[in-house]
Amino acid sequence: MTASLPDLPPYEPQRILDAAFPEKIRLVCRTWAAQIAPNSLAVMAMYWAKYILLFVGGWAFWVSFGKDYPGLSSFGDWAFTPAAFQRAIVWALAYESLGFGCSSGPMNARFNPPLGGFLYWFRPGTTKLSLVRRWPLLGGIKRTWFDVALYTALQISLFRVLVSPEVTRELLLLPLVLIPLIGLADKTIFLAARSEHYWVVLVVLTFAFGNGPEPENLVWVAGAKVVWCSIWFWAATSKLNHLFPSVIMVMMNNGPFFPRWWKRRLFTNYPDDLRPSNFAGMMAHFGTATEFMMPALLIYSAHTGNAILTIAALLIMTIFHGYIGINNPAGMPIEWNILMIFGGWFLFGGYPEISVFAIGTKPLLVAFLAFCLVLIPAYGNLFPKHVSFLLAMRYYAGNWAYNIWLFKKPTDDGPGAAEKLHKLKCSSGSMREQLAPLLPDEQTLDLALDMMLASRFMHMQGKPLLEALPLAVDDIHDYEWWEGEVLAGQVLGWNFGDGHLNNENLLNVIQAQCEFEEGELRVVMVESLPLFGRKMHWRIVDAATGILEEGDTDLVGMRFETPYPAGEYAEALLRGRRGARDSSAAPAV
């Protein structure tokens, strides 16, 4: 880099495209840090139209099928009734399991078509991740007509509930059984339905139809309150790490409503030091404390009968989830935040007298909730490699498993390794193939793809790549960089932060169909940080030969490193796998 070149964005596009890989990352990180309005008004309008018209409007439409419906204009008479809450849960299950939710749209690398979901899951021959791969009917690596029939039955059963005059236990039983059954055949659909939340509440709702006195019939309200409180508690617990300040930094810098001077305060020293500032850390700690406080206040206010405290806690909860929504969080799970707000007001505002401890009258419900809301999240936080971050309720903590897929680029002798993915049956092309018709030229397309690097490296969880990448390939410039998230969206039809969907399990399934040769595809797999741990485990896998290297990165020690490769990390990355392994100057692993 010559002295005559400006060292602040906006940079000339060709400068970024021609830069050596460590320098490229530095330039895109600075460019990302300088942004003010990262998403166009058209994109944001599309998303909010989806939330309001399709999600909220759809819910209001389904409620109108209920008996004794007073009419849309009588909002206060129907919106906070048990029937409205029950239909909200069933509609959320249908909405997410169809693919309309948190894995749709351009902010999730979906441009054409803007969603996956049912476009894959109604289609035999698409790739699936079965938990019982060797079993008949439910097993295998490709979707069969039996899988499609199960998925179709699920959707019919959910919409049957939505159009019925009354929600009954009998109507709920079929989707209640089908969701975990489909989860055995393809865990992608189970996760996409946000089963750790909505399916658990669906089970709770089956306790709403007893024949006993009114308080006993309302034990389902107590059970749903336990679900809401557990989500807040575990989400807050998962943020007790050094990773969350970088999440706040990234989320607020993506937010459309903050001025330039406010965004500059998110960084230690813009543009030279792009680590999270003390201000970002303070915001992170405040958010964590707020999330712990919400369930504590709501449980205490219900116990004491303090209506003012209940309202105050619900207002705090509304501001909390609303603040997340307006900041364009990664994955855009705004529908989920909307339902958390609605459920909070319905459960704790509508039934303040029902204690969470009322579930004690139903031992089976207590056992079920203890397993789903205590044992699984506790184990998933302590041993994250075994449990999806969704089931462990480690929401938006910046502590997710992730994978970087490196495909050999095209050469004069033949096409790139990624071309072999065309052997798979998919409903969408690669991100490059989706973007190409939308952008004016190849330079703009290449720049848009390079800018994706910023999100990975600006999050602190990207730091293990500084140690792992030099050991992955001989020359990083010979490979295309694919986020495992984007690949999972293309191959499986859904992606939402769960690195376990695009690790060895997916690699093995793809390899069985595409048959990559040695060196054509390398994957850097980084596991999330255990609760109260300080090291993230990583491994490098070749599609044809298996594990090449593995190690552990001390995240606490890496706090002081820049987000992008610099110094010895940049030198090791430029030397490549062979040089990094042989040189004593390479970073210790």
C-alpha positions as CSV (number, residue, x, y, z in Angstrom):
1,M,0.0,0.0,0.0
2,T,1.5,3.3,-1.1
3,A,1.4,6.5,1.0
4,S,-0.6,8.3,-1.7
5,L,-3.6,6.0,-1.2
6,P,-6.2,7.3,1.3
7,D,-6.5,5.0,4.4
8,L,-10.1,5.8,5.2
9,P,-13.2,4.6,3.4
10,P,-14.7,4.9,1.0
11,Y,-12.0,2.9,-0.8
12,E,-11.8,2.4,-4.5
13,P,-13.5,-1.0,-5.1
14,Q,-10.6,-2.3,-7.1
15,R,-8.3,-1.6,-4.2
16,I,-10.3,-3.9,-2.0
17,L,-10.6,-6.6,-4.6
18,D,-6.9,-6.6,-5.4
19,A,-5.7,-6.5,-1.8
20,A,-3.9,-9.4,-0.2
21,F,-6.4,-11.3,2.0
22,P,-5.3,-9.8,5.4
23,E,-5.4,-6.3,4.0
24,K,-8.7,-7.0,2.3
25,I,-10.3,-7.9,5.7
26,R,-8.9,-4.7,7.2
27,L,-10.4,-2.6,4.4
28,V,-13.8,-4.2,4.5
29,C,-13.9,-3.9,8.4
30,R,-13.1,-0.2,8.1
31,T,-15.7,0.2,5.4
32,W,-18.3,-1.6,7.5
33,A,-17.4,0.5,10.6
34,A,-18.0,3.7,8.6
35,Q,-21.5,2.9,7.4
36,I,-24.5,4.9,8.5
37,A,-27.4,3.4,6.5
38,P,-26.3,-0.2,5.8
39,N,-29.7,-1.3,4.4
40,S,-31.9,0.4,1.9
41,L,-35.3,1.7,2.8
42,A,-36.8,-0.7,0.3
43,V,-35.3,-3.7,2.1
44,M,-36.4,-2.5,5.5
45,A,-39.9,-1.6,4.2
46,M,-40.2,-5.2,2.8
47,Y,-39.2,-6.7,6.2
48,W,-41.6,-4.6,8.2
49,A,-44.4,-5.2,5.8
50,K,-43.8,-8.9,6.3
51,Y,-43.9,-8.5,10.1
52,I,-47.0,-6.4,10.2
53,L,-49.1,-7.6,7.3
54,L,-48.1,-11.3,7.1
55,F,-47.3,-12.2,10.7
56,V,-49.4,-9.9,12.8
57,G,-52.1,-9.6,10.1
58,G,-52.2,-13.3,9.6
59,W,-52.6,-13.9,13.3
60,A,-55.5,-11.4,13.4
61,F,-57.1,-13.2,10.4
62,W,-56.9,-16.7,12.1
63,V,-58.4,-15.3,15.3
64,S,-61.4,-14.2,13.3
65,F,-62.3,-17.9,12.8
66,G,-63.0,-18.3,16.5
67,K,-66.5,-18.6,17.8
68,D,-68.0,-15.5,19.4
69,Y,-65.5,-13.3,17.5
70,P,-66.6,-9.7,18.1
71,G,-65.1,-8.2,14.9
72,L,-61.8,-6.7,14.0
73,S,-62.6,-3.2,15.4
74,S,-63.2,-4.7,18.9
75,F,-59.5,-5.3,19.3
76,G,-59.5,-5.1,23.1
77,D,-62.2,-7.8,23.3
78,W,-60.3,-10.5,21.3
79,A,-56.6,-9.7,21.1
80,F,-55.8,-10.8,24.7
81,T,-58.0,-13.8,25.0
82,P,-56.8,-17.4,25.5
83,A,-58.0,-18.3,22.0
84,A,-55.9,-15.4,20.5
85,F,-52.8,-16.6,22.4
86,Q,-53.3,-20.2,21.4
87,R,-53.7,-19.3,17.8
88,A,-50.6,-17.0,18.0
89,I,-48.5,-20.0,19.0
90,V,-50.0,-22.3,16.3
91,W,-49.6,-19.6,13.6
92,A,-46.0,-19.0,14.7
93,L,-45.3,-22.7,14.3
94,A,-46.8,-22.7,10.8
95,Y,-45.2,-19.4,9.8
96,E,-41.7,-20.5,10.8
97,S,-41.9,-24.1,9.6
98,L,-43.0,-22.7,6.2
99,G,-39.9,-20.6,6.0
100,F,-41.4,-17.1,6.3
101,G,-39.6,-16.2,9.4
102,C,-36.0,-15.6,10.5
103,S,-34.4,-17.3,7.5
104,S,-36.0,-15.2,4.7
105,G,-35.1,-12.1,2.8
106,P,-31.9,-10.4,1.7
107,M,-30.6,-9.9,5.2
108,N,-30.3,-13.7,5.4
109,A,-28.6,-14.0,1.9
110,R,-31.9,-14.9,0.2
111,F,-32.6,-12.8,-2.9
112,N,-34.2,-15.0,-5.5
113,P,-36.3,-16.6,-4.2
114,P,-36.5,-14.7,-1.0
115,L,-37.1,-17.8,1.1
116,G,-36.4,-21.5,1.3
117,G,-38.5,-23.5,3.7
118,F,-41.4,-25.1,2.0
119,L,-39.8,-24.7,-1.4
120,Y,-37.4,-27.4,-0.2
121,W,-39.5,-29.4,2.2
122,F,-42.3,-30.1,-0.2
123,R,-39.8,-31.3,-2.7
124,P,-38.5,-34.9,-2.9
125,G,-34.7,-35.3,-3.5
126,T,-33.6,-32.2,-1.6
127,T,-30.9,-32.7,1.0
128,K,-31.8,-33.4,4.6
129,L,-30.0,-34.0,7.9
130,S,-31.6,-37.0,9.5
131,L,-30.9,-37.9,13.2
132,V,-31.6,-41.5,12.4
133,R,-29.8,-41.8,9.0
134,R,-29.8,-45.6,8.9
135,W,-33.5,-46.0,9.8
136,P,-36.0,-46.9,7.1
137,L,-38.5,-44.2,6.1
138,L,-37.1,-41.5,8.4
139,G,-33.4,-42.0,7.5
140,G,-31.3,-41.2,4.5
141,I,-29.7,-38.0,3.2
142,K,-32.3,-37.1,0.6
143,R,-35.9,-36.1,1.2
144,T,-38.4,-38.9,0.1
145,W,-42.1,-38.8,-0.6
146,F,-42.6,-40.1,2.9
147,D,-40.8,-37.0,4.3
148,V,-42.9,-34.8,2.1
149,A,-46.1,-36.5,3.3
150,L,-45.1,-35.9,6.9
151,Y,-44.3,-32.3,6.3
152,T,-47.6,-31.9,4.4
153,A,-49.5,-33.5,7.2
154,L,-47.9,-31.1,9.7
155,Q,-49.0,-28.0,7.7
156,I,-52.5,-29.4,7.3
157,S,-52.8,-30.1,11.0
158,L,-51.6,-26.6,11.9
159,F,-54.0,-24.8,9.5
160,R,-56.8,-27.1,10.7
161,V,-56.3,-25.6,14.2
162,L,-56.2,-22.1,12.8
163,V,-59.5,-22.3,10.9
164,S,-61.4,-24.2,13.6
165,P,-64.0,-22.3,15.7
166,E,-62.3,-23.5,18.8
167,V,-58.8,-24.8,19.7
168,T,-59.1,-28.1,21.4
169,R,-56.7,-30.7,22.8
170,E,-57.6,-33.2,20.1
171,L,-56.7,-30.7,17.3
172,L,-53.3,-30.0,19.0
173,L,-52.3,-33.6,19.4
174,L,-51.4,-34.3,15.8
175,P,-48.9,-31.4,15.2
176,L,-47.6,-32.1,18.7
177,V,-46.6,-35.6,17.6
178,L,-45.6,-34.7,14.0
179,I,-43.0,-32.0,14.9
180,P,-40.6,-34.3,16.8
181,L,-41.2,-37.1,14.4
182,I,-40.2,-34.8,11.5
183,G,-37.3,-33.7,13.6
184,L,-35.9,-37.2,13.6
185,A,-36.2,-37.3,9.8
186,D,-34.7,-33.8,9.3
187,K,-33.5,-31.7,12.3
188,T,-33.5,-28.6,10.1
189,I,-37.3,-28.4,10.1
190,F,-37.5,-29.0,13.9
191,L,-35.1,-26.1,14.4
192,A,-36.8,-23.9,11.8
193,A,-40.1,-24.2,13.6
194,R,-38.4,-22.8,16.7
195,S,-39.6,-25.9,18.6
196,E,-37.6,-25.0,21.7
197,H,-40.2,-22.3,22.2
198,Y,-43.4,-22.8,20.2
199,W,-43.5,-26.6,20.4
200,V,-42.9,-26.6,24.1
201,V,-45.8,-24.1,24.6
202,L,-47.9,-26.3,22.3
203,V,-47.4,-29.1,24.8
204,V,-48.3,-26.7,27.6
205,L,-51.5,-25.8,25.8
206,T,-52.8,-29.3,26.0
207,F,-53.3,-28.7,29.7
208,A,-55.8,-25.9,28.9
209,F,-58.8,-28.2,28.5
210,G,-59.3,-29.9,31.9
211,N,-62.6,-30.4,33.7
212,G,-61.6,-29.1,37.0
213,P,-62.1,-25.7,38.7
214,E,-61.0,-22.5,36.9
215,P,-57.6,-22.0,38.6
216,E,-56.7,-25.6,37.7
217,N,-57.7,-25.1,34.1
218,L,-55.4,-22.1,34.0
219,V,-52.3,-24.1,34.9
220,W,-51.3,-23.8,31.2
221,V,-50.9,-20.1,31.8
222,A,-48.4,-20.8,34.5
223,G,-46.6,-23.3,32.2
224,A,-46.4,-20.7,29.4
225,K,-45.1,-18.1,32.0
226,V,-42.3,-20.6,32.9
227,V,-41.4,-20.9,29.2
228,W,-41.1,-17.1,28.8
229,C,-39.1,-16.7,32.0
230,S,-36.8,-19.5,31.0
231,I,-36.1,-17.9,27.7
232,W,-35.1,-14.6,29.3
233,F,-33.0,-16.3,32.0
234,W,-31.0,-18.5,29.7
235,A,-30.6,-15.8,27.1
236,A,-29.2,-13.6,29.8
237,T,-27.0,-16.4,31.2
238,S,-25.5,-17.1,27.8
239,K,-24.3,-13.5,27.6
240,L,-22.0,-13.9,30.6
241,N,-18.9,-13.9,28.4
242,H,-16.4,-11.6,26.6
243,L,-18.2,-12.1,23.3
244,F,-21.4,-10.1,23.8
245,P,-19.9,-6.5,23.6
246,S,-18.9,-7.2,20.0
247,V,-22.6,-8.2,19.3
248,I,-23.8,-4.9,20.6
249,M,-21.2,-3.1,18.6
250,V,-22.2,-4.9,15.4
251,M,-26.0,-4.7,16.0
252,M,-26.0,-0.9,16.9
253,N,-23.7,-0.1,14.0
254,N,-26.2,-1.9,11.7
255,G,-29.1,0.0,13.3
256,P,-30.6,2.7,11.0
257,F,-31.5,5.3,13.7
258,F,-28.1,6.2,15.2
259,P,-26.0,9.2,14.0
260,R,-22.4,8.9,12.9
261,W,-21.0,10.3,16.2
262,W,-23.0,7.7,18.2
263,K,-21.7,4.8,16.1
264,R,-18.1,6.0,16.4
265,R,-18.4,5.5,20.1
266,L,-18.9,1.8,19.6
267,F,-15.3,1.3,18.7
268,T,-12.2,1.6,20.9
269,N,-10.6,4.1,18.6
270,Y,-12.2,4.4,15.1
271,P,-10.8,3.8,12.6
272,D,-7.5,2.3,13.9
273,D,-8.9,0.1,16.7
274,L,-12.2,-1.5,15.8
275,R,-12.5,-3.6,19.0
276,P,-15.7,-2.9,21.1
277,S,-15.3,0.2,23.2
278,N,-16.1,0.6,26.9
279,F,-19.4,2.1,25.8
280,A,-20.3,-1.0,23.8
281,G,-19.3,-3.1,26.8
282,M,-21.5,-1.0,29.1
283,M,-24.5,-1.4,26.8
284,A,-23.9,-5.1,26.7
285,H,-23.8,-5.4,30.5
286,F,-26.9,-3.2,30.9
287,G,-28.8,-5.4,28.4
288,T,-27.7,-8.6,30.2
289,A,-28.8,-7.2,33.6
290,T,-32.1,-6.1,32.1
291,E,-32.8,-9.5,30.7
292,F,-32.1,-11.1,34.1
293,M,-34.2,-8.5,35.8
294,M,-37.4,-9.0,33.7
295,P,-38.4,-12.5,34.8
296,A,-37.3,-11.8,38.4
297,L,-39.6,-8.7,38.6
298,L,-42.5,-10.4,36.9
299,I,-42.4,-13.4,39.2
300,Y,-42.0,-11.2,42.3
301,S,-44.8,-8.9,41.3
302,A,-47.1,-11.8,40.7
303,H,-46.2,-13.2,44.1
304,T,-46.8,-9.9,45.9
305,G,-49.8,-8.8,43.8
306,N,-48.0,-5.5,43.0
307,A,-49.8,-4.3,39.8
308,I,-47.6,-1.3,39.4
309,L,-44.4,-3.4,39.4
310,T,-46.0,-5.7,36.9
311,I,-46.7,-2.9,34.5
312,A,-43.3,-1.4,35.0
313,A,-41.6,-4.8,34.2
314,L,-43.8,-5.3,31.1
315,L,-42.8,-1.8,29.8
316,I,-39.2,-2.6,30.3
317,M,-39.7,-5.9,28.5
318,T,-41.4,-4.1,25.6
319,I,-38.6,-1.6,25.3
320,F,-36.0,-4.4,25.5
321,H,-37.5,-6.5,22.6
322,G,-38.4,-3.4,20.7
323,Y,-34.9,-2.0,20.9
324,I,-33.6,-5.3,19.5
325,G,-36.1,-5.1,16.6
326,I,-35.3,-1.6,15.4
327,N,-31.5,-2.4,15.4
328,N,-31.8,-5.1,12.6
329,P,-30.4,-8.0,14.6
330,A,-28.5,-10.7,12.8
331,G,-31.0,-13.2,11.3
332,M,-33.9,-10.6,11.7
333,P,-36.0,-12.7,14.2
334,I,-38.4,-9.8,14.6
335,E,-41.5,-12.0,14.6
336,W,-40.1,-13.9,17.6
337,N,-39.5,-10.6,19.4
338,I,-43.1,-9.5,18.6
339,L,-44.5,-12.7,20.0
340,M,-42.3,-12.4,23.1
341,I,-43.9,-8.9,23.7
342,F,-47.4,-10.1,23.1
343,G,-47.0,-13.2,25.2
344,G,-45.5,-11.2,28.0
345,W,-48.5,-8.8,28.2
346,F,-51.0,-11.6,27.8
347,L,-49.5,-14.0,30.4
348,F,-48.2,-11.6,33.0
349,G,-50.5,-8.6,32.4
350,G,-53.7,-10.6,31.7
351,Y,-53.2,-13.2,34.5
352,P,-51.1,-11.5,37.2
353,E,-52.7,-13.7,39.8
354,I,-51.4,-17.0,38.3
355,S,-48.1,-18.0,39.8
356,V,-45.4,-19.9,37.9
357,F,-45.5,-22.3,40.8
358,A,-49.0,-23.4,39.9
359,I,-47.5,-26.0,37.6
360,G,-46.8,-27.9,40.8
361,T,-50.2,-29.4,40.5
362,K,-49.3,-31.2,37.3
363,P,-46.3,-33.5,37.9
364,L,-46.0,-34.5,34.3
365,L,-45.9,-30.9,33.1
366,V,-43.2,-30.1,35.7
367,A,-41.1,-33.0,34.5
368,F,-41.5,-32.0,30.9
369,L,-40.7,-28.4,31.5
370,A,-37.7,-29.3,33.7
371,F,-36.3,-31.4,30.9
372,C,-36.8,-28.9,28.1
373,L,-36.2,-25.7,30.1
374,V,-33.6,-26.7,32.7
375,L,-31.7,-29.8,31.7
376,I,-31.3,-29.2,28.0
377,P,-30.3,-25.5,28.3
378,A,-27.9,-26.1,31.2
379,Y,-26.2,-29.0,29.4
380,G,-26.1,-27.0,26.1
381,N,-24.5,-24.0,27.8
382,L,-21.9,-26.1,29.6
383,F,-21.2,-28.5,26.6
384,P,-22.3,-26.5,23.6
385,K,-20.9,-28.9,21.0
386,H,-23.7,-31.4,21.7
387,V,-26.7,-29.0,21.6
388,S,-28.0,-26.5,19.2
389,F,-27.7,-22.9,20.4
390,L,-31.5,-22.7,19.9
391,L,-32.3,-25.6,22.2
392,A,-29.8,-24.2,24.7
393,M,-31.5,-20.8,24.4
394,R,-28.2,-19.0,23.8
395,Y,-29.9,-16.3,21.8
396,Y,-27.9,-13.5,20.2
397,A,-25.0,-13.8,22.6
398,G,-22.4,-13.8,19.9
399,N,-21.5,-17.3,20.9
400,W,-22.5,-19.6,18.1
401,A,-20.7,-22.4,16.4
402,Y,-19.8,-21.5,12.8
403,N,-18.0,-22.9,9.8
404,I,-16.1,-21.4,6.9
405,W,-16.2,-23.4,3.7
406,L,-13.2,-22.8,1.3
407,F,-13.8,-24.0,-2.3
408,K,-10.9,-24.1,-4.8
409,K,-11.4,-21.3,-7.3
410,P,-11.7,-21.8,-11.0
411,T,-8.5,-22.1,-13.0
412,D,-7.5,-22.1,-16.7
413,D,-7.7,-25.9,-16.5
414,G,-11.3,-26.2,-15.3
415,P,-14.2,-24.8,-13.2
416,G,-14.1,-24.1,-9.5
417,A,-14.9,-26.8,-6.9
418,A,-18.2,-25.0,-5.9
419,E,-19.6,-26.0,-9.3
420,K,-20.0,-29.5,-8.0
421,L,-22.8,-28.2,-5.7
422,H,-25.0,-28.1,-8.8
423,K,-25.3,-31.9,-8.3
424,L,-27.6,-31.2,-5.4
425,K,-31.3,-30.5,-5.8
426,C,-31.9,-27.0,-4.5
427,S,-34.5,-24.3,-5.0
428,S,-32.0,-21.5,-5.1
429,G,-28.5,-20.9,-6.4
430,S,-25.4,-19.7,-4.7
431,M,-25.3,-16.2,-3.3
432,R,-23.2,-15.2,-6.4
433,E,-25.8,-16.7,-8.7
434,Q,-28.7,-14.9,-6.9
435,L,-26.9,-11.5,-6.8
436,A,-25.6,-11.5,-10.4
437,P,-28.8,-10.4,-12.1
438,L,-29.4,-7.7,-9.4
439,L,-26.0,-5.9,-9.6
440,P,-24.7,-3.8,-12.5
441,D,-21.3,-5.5,-13.1
442,E,-18.9,-8.2,-11.9
443,Q,-16.8,-5.7,-9.9
444,T,-19.8,-4.7,-7.8
445,L,-20.7,-8.4,-7.3
446,D,-17.2,-9.3,-6.1
447,L,-17.2,-6.3,-3.8
448,A,-20.6,-7.3,-2.3
449,L,-19.4,-10.8,-1.6
450,D,-16.1,-9.5,0.0
451,M,-18.0,-7.2,2.3
452,M,-19.5,-10.3,4.0
453,L,-16.1,-10.9,5.6
454,A,-16.7,-7.9,7.9
455,S,-19.5,-9.5,9.9
456,R,-17.5,-12.6,10.6
457,F,-14.4,-10.8,11.8
458,M,-16.0,-7.9,13.6
459,H,-17.7,-10.4,16.0
460,M,-15.2,-11.5,18.6
461,Q,-16.1,-15.1,17.9
462,G,-14.2,-14.6,14.6
463,K,-10.8,-14.5,16.5
464,P,-10.1,-18.2,16.3
465,L,-9.9,-17.8,12.5
466,L,-6.7,-15.8,13.1
467,E,-5.0,-19.0,14.3
468,A,-6.9,-21.6,12.2
469,L,-6.9,-20.0,8.8
470,P,-3.2,-20.2,8.2
471,L,-3.3,-23.9,8.7
472,A,-6.3,-24.5,6.4
473,V,-5.0,-24.1,2.9
474,D,-1.6,-23.5,1.1
475,D,-2.8,-20.2,-0.3
476,I,-6.0,-18.5,0.8
477,H,-6.1,-16.6,-2.5
478,D,-6.8,-19.8,-4.4
479,Y,-10.0,-20.4,-2.5
480,E,-13.5,-18.9,-2.5
481,W,-14.8,-18.0,1.0
482,W,-18.3,-19.3,1.7
483,E,-20.0,-18.8,5.1
484,G,-21.5,-22.1,6.3
485,E,-24.7,-20.2,7.1
486,V,-25.1,-19.2,3.4
487,L,-24.3,-22.7,2.2
488,A,-26.8,-24.3,4.6
489,G,-29.5,-21.9,3.3
490,Q,-28.8,-23.0,-0.2
491,V,-28.5,-26.7,0.5
492,L,-30.9,-27.3,3.4
493,G,-33.4,-24.5,2.8
494,W,-32.9,-22.8,6.1
495,N,-30.2,-21.1,8.1
496,F,-30.2,-19.2,11.4
497,G,-26.9,-19.1,13.2
498,D,-26.7,-22.8,14.0
499,G,-23.3,-23.9,13.0
500,H,-24.2,-27.5,13.8
501,L,-26.3,-27.4,10.6
502,N,-23.3,-26.8,8.4
503,N,-20.5,-28.8,10.1
504,E,-19.2,-32.4,9.5
505,N,-22.8,-33.7,9.3
506,L,-23.6,-31.5,6.3
507,L,-20.1,-31.9,4.8
508,N,-20.5,-35.7,4.9
509,V,-23.9,-35.5,3.2
510,I,-22.6,-33.2,0.5
511,Q,-19.5,-35.2,0.0
512,A,-21.6,-38.3,-0.6
513,Q,-23.4,-36.5,-3.4
514,C,-20.6,-34.3,-4.9
515,E,-17.4,-36.3,-4.3
516,F,-14.9,-33.5,-3.9
517,E,-11.2,-34.4,-4.4
518,E,-8.5,-33.8,-1.8
519,G,-7.8,-30.1,-1.5
520,E,-10.9,-29.0,-3.4
521,L,-12.9,-28.2,-0.3
522,R,-11.6,-27.4,3.2
523,V,-13.9,-26.4,6.1
524,V,-12.8,-24.5,9.2
525,M,-15.2,-25.5,12.0
526,V,-15.3,-23.3,15.1
527,E,-17.3,-24.5,18.1
528,S,-18.9,-22.0,20.5
529,L,-17.5,-21.1,23.9
530,P,-18.7,-23.2,27.0
531,L,-20.4,-21.2,29.7
532,F,-17.6,-19.7,31.9
533,G,-15.0,-21.1,29.5
534,R,-12.3,-19.2,27.8
535,K,-11.3,-21.4,24.8
536,M,-13.1,-22.0,21.5
537,H,-12.2,-25.3,19.9
538,W,-11.7,-25.4,16.1
539,R,-10.8,-28.0,13.5
540,I,-9.9,-28.0,9.9
541,V,-11.5,-30.7,7.7
542,D,-10.9,-31.7,4.2
543,A,-14.0,-33.0,2.4
544,A,-12.1,-36.0,1.0
545,T,-9.6,-37.0,3.7
546,G,-11.1,-35.7,7.0
547,I,-9.6,-33.8,9.9
548,L,-6.3,-32.0,9.1
549,E,-5.7,-29.9,12.2
550,E,-7.5,-28.9,15.4
551,G,-6.8,-26.6,18.3
552,D,-8.1,-24.2,20.9
553,T,-8.1,-20.4,20.8
554,D,-7.9,-18.6,24.1
555,L,-10.6,-15.9,23.7
556,V,-9.6,-14.0,26.8
557,G,-6.1,-13.6,25.5
558,M,-7.3,-12.7,22.0
559,R,-9.4,-9.7,23.3
560,F,-6.5,-7.4,22.6
561,E,-6.0,-8.5,19.0
562,T,-7.5,-6.5,16.1
563,P,-10.5,-8.1,14.4
564,Y,-8.6,-8.6,11.2
565,P,-5.3,-10.5,10.7
566,A,-2.4,-8.3,11.6
567,G,1.3,-8.7,12.5
568,E,2.3,-12.4,12.8
569,Y,-1.2,-13.6,12.1
570,A,-1.2,-11.8,8.7
571,E,2.2,-13.1,7.9
572,A,1.2,-16.7,8.8
573,L,-1.9,-16.4,6.6
574,L,0.1,-15.1,3.7
575,R,2.6,-18.0,4.1
576,G,-0.3,-20.5,3.9
577,R,-0.7,-23.9,5.5
578,R,2.7,-25.3,4.6
579,G,4.6,-22.2,5.7
580,A,2.5,-21.7,8.8
581,R,3.2,-25.2,10.0
582,D,6.9,-25.2,9.3
583,S,7.7,-21.7,10.5
584,S,8.5,-21.1,14.2
585,A,7.2,-17.6,13.7
586,A,3.6,-18.8,13.3
587,P,1.2,-18.1,16.2
588,A,1.2,-20.8,18.9
589,V,-1.8,-23.1,18.6
